Amino acid sequence: MVATPLPQTYTLSALQDDARTLVQQGKVSRNEPIYTLLAHLPDREHTSFERELALHDYLLRDRIADLIPQERWQND
């Protein structure tokens, strides 16, 4: 019997961290829709990703900038 890896269960904070990392790496833009993040996840994790977004009233067509809390910079 071959063990199939279980899909990852996402939390909103994990989604935000992943999105922030992809933006910082330049792989996605803050202005792109959230659904572009799915291209960076295995197919089996899409359902969990979408379910967590829906629980927090996010839509796949919303912008990544809406998902990532505003970053604050302090003046030195």
KAWO-V78952 format. One record per pair of residues at least 6 apart in sequence whose ideal C-beta (glycine too) atoms are under 6 Angstrom apart, sorted by the first residue. I is the first residue (numbers start at 0). J is the second residue. D is the distance in whole Angstrom. If there is no record, write none. Layout:
BEGIN
i = {I | I}
j = {J | J}
d = {D | D}
END
This chain:
BEGIN
i = {6 | 6 | 6 | 7 | 8 | 9 | 9 | 9 | 11 | 15 | 15 | 18 | 18 | 18 | 18 | 19 | 21 | 22 | 27 | 29 | 29 | 30 | 31 | 32 | 33 | 33 | 33 | 33 | 34 | 37}
j = {43 | 44 | 47 | 44 | 47 | 47 | 48 | 51 | 55 | 66 | 67 | 36 | 63 | 66 | 67 | 67 | 27 | 29 | 35 | 63 | 64 | 62 | 63 | 60 | 59 | 61 | 63 | 66 | 59 | 45}
d = {5 | 5 | 5 | 5 | 6 | 5 | 5 | 5 | 5 | 6 | 6 | 6 | 5 | 5 | 5 | 5 | 5 | 6 | 5 | 5 | 4 | 6 | 6 | 5 | 5 | 5 | 6 | 6 | 4 | 6}
END
